[in-house]
Amino acid sequence: MFDFIVRRMLIGLVTLLLITFVVYGLIRNMPGDPLLVQLESAGPDKLIHKAEIERMRKIFGLDRPWYLAYVTWLGHCLKGNLGTSLSRHVPVSEVIGDRIGPTLLLSISSLTLTYLLSIPLGLWATVRSGRLDERITSTVLYMLYSLPTFVAALFLQILFAIKLKGTIFELPLFGMKGQGFDQMSLLEQTWDVFLHALLPVTCYTYGSLAYYSRFVKANMHEVIRQDYIRTARAKGVGPVRVIWHHAFRNTLIPLVTMIGLTLPILLSGSIILEQIFSWPGIGRLFFESIRERDYPTLMGLMLMFSILTLLGQLLADLLYAVVDPRVTYS
């Protein structure tokens, strides 16, 4: 096991090096100049001479070829320094750190609800397969899975923030906090954040709920046709024990794969939903960084996403041995 982990980590480091090298080259060759983008947003009344622009380019390392700038960036990363944001003029680690909390609030809530609801729903659909109630539920889930999240977000905003305005069902339209948040008590602040997060979490969850429940059902249907399931039933094993102990345990390997791949989702956020709800998360920061040509912040985000993806794949491989005793890495 130890040799396997060391080997995978070495392969992961090489992969991470190649990913960051390619991504850095792509980012630096995007159309647009970050300094000119900042000057355009500053307004026509603030004129800066060309010599000042060249001095700023030298300070931020924009005057060097991208491959040489990458070596410098990599050296700083090895020292724990992700650089300074070009548009916000604060360390990249601080910029990303401020956005992690709001993103985790949505992603962890959504994933928790997804697994708590989709697994029982998938098992129930397996038991009730072919019956009217199961067909209706499957049709509704399929329709939810086909509905784009940004369309659902707009409909929910119109319904709960506009149509139901002034009623007890009214929900906030934008942001994470309401007016006077700092003057609220801890309980009131928690309730305020809960109300603001309710619509985004709903949009995050319903698509995943539909997908995971159908995923569990499809894998369960494949397992219950196996010979050992028929043998268990022939021996008089109860239906609950057959489904939960014998069948569901053998569907955990594909489910573990999905869990490992969801690790990057915890911090990646959703660009579209966070823009619609003005949620101060990682997805919105990623969009703003692209628009502002903020190279250090973009590279910091891409480095975080790449590391989480590689760790998620490693975690999924290690969990295989936990859920299936036949798998060994010795």
C-alpha positions in Angstrom: 0.0 0.0 0.0 2.8 2.4 0.9 4.6 1.8 -2.3 1.4 2.3 -4.3 0.8 5.7 -2.6 4.4 6.8 -3.1 4.2 5.8 -6.8 0.9 7.5 -7.4 2.1 10.7 -5.7 5.2 10.8 -7.9 3.1 10.4 -11.0 0.8 13.0 -9.6 3.6 15.5 -9.2 4.7 15.0 -12.8 1.2 15.4 -14.0 0.7 18.5 -11.9 3.9 20.0 -13.3 2.7 19.4 -16.9 -0.8 20.7 -16.2 0.5 24.0 -14.7 3.0 24.4 -17.5 0.4 24.1 -20.2 -2.2 26.2 -18.4 0.3 28.9 -17.6 1.1 29.2 -21.3 -2.5 29.3 -22.3 -3.4 31.9 -19.7 -0.4 34.2 -20.7 -1.4 34.0 -24.3 -5.0 35.0 -23.8 -6.0 38.1 -25.8 -5.8 41.3 -23.7 -3.4 42.9 -21.3 -4.2 42.9 -17.5 -2.7 46.4 -17.1 -4.7 47.9 -19.9 -7.9 46.2 -18.5 -7.2 47.9 -15.2 -6.6 51.3 -16.9 -9.9 51.0 -18.8 -11.8 50.3 -15.6 -10.1 53.2 -13.8 -11.7 55.8 -16.1 -10.6 58.4 -18.6 -9.6 61.0 -16.0 -6.6 58.9 -14.8 -3.9 59.0 -17.5 -0.8 57.0 -17.0 2.3 57.5 -19.2 3.8 54.7 -21.2 6.9 54.6 -19.1 4.8 54.0 -16.0 3.0 51.2 -17.8 6.3 49.5 -18.7 7.5 49.9 -15.1 4.4 48.2 -13.9 4.8 45.4 -16.4 8.3 44.8 -15.1 7.1 44.7 -11.5 4.5 42.1 -12.3 6.8 40.1 -14.5 4.7 40.7 -17.7 7.7 41.8 -19.7 9.3 38.4 -19.8 8.5 35.4 -22.0 5.8 33.2 -20.4 8.0 30.1 -20.0 10.6 32.1 -18.1 7.8 33.7 -16.0 6.5 30.2 -15.3 9.8 29.1 -13.8 9.7 32.1 -11.5 6.0 31.4 -10.6 6.9 27.7 -9.9 9.8 28.7 -7.7 7.6 31.0 -5.6 4.9 28.3 -5.3 7.5 25.9 -3.9 8.1 28.5 -1.2 4.3 28.8 -0.5 3.9 32.1 -2.3 1.1 32.1 -5.0 1.9 35.7 -5.9 -0.1 38.9 -5.7 -3.4 39.5 -7.4 -3.0 42.0 -10.3 -6.5 43.5 -9.9 -6.9 43.3 -6.1 -3.3 44.0 -5.0 -3.5 41.4 -2.2 -1.9 37.9 -1.9 -3.6 35.3 -4.1 -3.8 32.9 -1.1 -5.8 35.6 0.8 -8.1 36.2 -2.2 -8.9 32.5 -2.6 -9.2 32.0 1.2 -11.9 34.6 1.4 -14.0 32.8 -1.2 -13.6 29.2 0.1 -16.0 29.5 3.0 -19.1 30.6 0.9 -18.3 27.9 -1.7 -18.0 25.2 0.9 -21.3 26.3 2.4 -23.1 25.6 -0.9 -21.1 22.5 -2.0 -21.1 20.6 1.3 -24.8 21.3 1.9 -25.6 20.2 -1.7 -23.5 17.0 -1.6 -24.8 16.1 1.8 -28.4 16.5 0.7 -27.7 14.6 -2.6 -26.3 11.5 -0.9 -28.8 11.5 1.9 -31.7 11.6 -0.6 -30.3 9.9 -3.8 -29.2 6.6 -2.2 -32.5 5.8 -0.4 -34.4 7.0 -3.5 -32.3 4.8 -5.8 -32.8 1.8 -3.5 -36.6 2.5 -3.3 -36.7 2.7 -7.1 -35.0 -0.6 -7.4 -37.5 -2.3 -5.1 -40.5 -0.6 -6.8 -39.1 -1.1 -10.4 -41.8 -1.2 -13.1 -44.6 0.0 -10.9 -46.6 3.2 -11.5 -45.2 5.2 -8.6 -41.6 4.3 -9.6 -42.3 5.3 -13.2 -43.7 8.6 -12.2 -40.8 9.3 -9.9 -38.2 8.3 -12.6 -40.0 10.6 -15.1 -39.9 13.5 -12.7 -36.2 12.9 -12.0 -35.4 12.7 -15.7 -37.1 16.0 -16.3 -35.2 17.6 -13.4 -31.9 16.3 -14.8 -32.8 17.7 -18.2 -33.6 21.2 -16.8 -30.6 23.5 -16.9 -29.7 24.9 -13.5 -29.5 28.5 -14.7 -33.1 28.3 -16.0 -34.3 26.8 -12.7 -32.4 29.6 -10.8 -34.2 32.3 -12.8 -37.6 30.7 -12.3 -37.0 30.3 -8.6 -35.9 33.9 -8.3 -39.0 35.1 -10.1 -41.3 32.9 -7.9 -39.8 33.4 -4.4 -38.2 36.8 -4.6 -40.8 38.6 -6.8 -44.1 36.8 -7.0 -44.1 35.9 -3.3 -42.6 39.2 -2.1 -44.1 40.4 1.1 -45.3 36.9 2.1 -43.7 34.4 4.6 -42.3 32.5 1.6 -40.3 35.4 0.2 -36.5 34.6 -0.2 -33.6 36.9 -0.8 -32.7 37.5 -4.5 -29.0 38.2 -4.4 -25.9 37.9 -2.2 -25.0 35.9 0.9 -26.0 38.4 3.7 -28.8 40.9 4.2 -28.8 44.5 5.3 -27.7 45.1 8.9 -26.0 41.6 9.1 -23.2 42.9 11.4 -25.8 44.1 13.9 -27.7 40.8 14.1 -27.3 38.2 16.8 -25.5 34.9 16.0 -28.9 33.1 15.6 -30.2 35.8 13.3 -27.1 35.8 11.2 -27.3 32.0 10.8 -31.0 32.3 9.7 -30.1 35.1 7.3 -27.4 33.1 5.6 -29.7 30.1 5.5 -32.4 32.1 3.7 -29.8 33.5 1.2 -28.3 30.0 0.6 -31.7 28.2 0.2 -32.2 28.9 -3.5 -28.6 28.3 -4.6 -28.4 25.0 -2.7 -31.7 23.9 -4.3 -30.3 24.6 -7.8 -27.0 22.9 -6.9 -28.9 19.8 -5.5 -31.7 18.9 -7.8 -29.6 18.0 -10.9 -27.2 15.9 -8.8 -30.1 14.3 -7.0 -31.6 13.1 -10.2 -28.3 11.9 -11.6 -27.1 10.0 -8.5 -30.5 8.3 -7.8 -30.6 7.0 -11.4 -27.0 6.0 -11.1 -27.7 4.0 -7.9 -30.8 2.4 -9.5 -28.9 1.4 -12.7 -26.1 -0.2 -10.7 -28.5 -2.0 -8.4 -30.5 -3.4 -11.4 -27.2 -4.9 -12.7 -26.3 -6.4 -9.4 -29.7 -8.0 -8.5 -29.5 -10.1 -11.6 -26.4 -11.8 -10.4 -26.5 -15.5 -9.4 -25.5 -14.8 -5.7 -28.6 -12.6 -5.3 -30.9 -15.4 -6.6 -29.1 -17.8 -4.2 -29.6 -15.5 -1.2 -33.3 -15.2 -2.0 -33.6 -19.0 -2.5 -32.1 -19.5 1.0 -34.8 -17.4 2.5 -32.9 -14.2 3.1 -35.3 -11.2 3.7 -35.7 -8.6 1.0 -34.3 -5.8 3.1 -31.1 -7.8 3.8 -30.8 -8.8 0.2 -31.0 -5.3 -1.1 -28.9 -3.5 1.6 -26.3 -6.1 2.7 -25.8 -8.2 -0.5 -26.7 -6.0 -3.4 -25.9 -2.4 -2.3 -22.5 -3.3 -0.9 -21.5 -4.5 -4.4 -22.6 -1.2 -6.0 -20.2 0.8 -3.8 -17.2 0.6 -6.2 -18.8 2.8 -8.9 -20.3 5.0 -6.2 -16.9 5.4 -4.6 -15.5 6.5 -8.0 -18.2 9.2 -8.2 -17.4 10.3 -4.6 -13.7 10.6 -5.5 -14.4 12.7 -8.5 -16.7 15.1 -6.5 -13.7 16.2 -4.4 -12.8 19.0 -6.8 -16.4 20.1 -6.9 -16.3 21.0 -3.2 -14.1 24.0 -4.0 -14.7 24.7 -7.7 -18.1 26.2 -7.3 -20.5 27.0 -10.1 -19.6 30.0 -12.3 -23.2 30.5 -13.7 -25.1 30.0 -10.4 -22.7 32.2 -8.4 -23.1 34.9 -11.0 -26.9 34.7 -11.0 -27.2 34.8 -7.2 -24.2 37.1 -6.7 -22.7 34.5 -4.4 -19.1 35.4 -3.4 -17.6 32.0 -4.1 -14.8 30.4 -6.0 -16.7 30.1 -9.3 -17.5 33.8 -9.4 -13.8 34.6 -8.5 -12.7 32.4 -11.4 -15.0 34.3 -13.8 -13.8 37.7 -12.5 -10.2 36.7 -12.8 -10.6 35.7 -16.5 -12.4 39.0 -17.2 -9.7 41.0 -15.4 -6.8 38.9 -16.9 -5.6 38.3 -13.3 -2.9 35.8 -14.1 -1.7 35.0 -10.6 -5.2 34.4 -9.3 -6.1 32.2 -12.3 -3.0 30.1 -11.7 -3.7 29.8 -8.0 -7.2 28.6 -8.8 -6.0 26.2 -11.5 -3.4 24.8 -9.1 -6.0 24.2 -6.4 -8.4 22.5 -8.9 -5.6 20.3 -10.3 -4.4 19.2 -6.8 -8.0 18.4 -5.7 -8.6 16.4 -8.9 -5.5 14.3 -8.4 -6.2 13.7 -4.7 -9.8 12.7 -5.6 -8.6 10.1 -8.0 -6.1 8.8 -5.4 -8.8 8.7 -2.7 -11.1 6.8 -5.0 -8.4 4.2 -5.7 -7.7 3.8 -2.0 -11.4 3.4 -1.1 -11.7 0.6 -3.6 -9.7 -1.6 -1.2 -12.0 -0.6 1.7 -15.3 -1.5 -0.1 -14.0 -4.5 -1.9 -11.7 -6.9 -0.1 -10.6 -8.5 -3.4 -8.8 -5.3 -4.3 -5.3 -5.1 -2.9 -2.3 -2.8 -3.6 0.4 -4.8 -2.0 
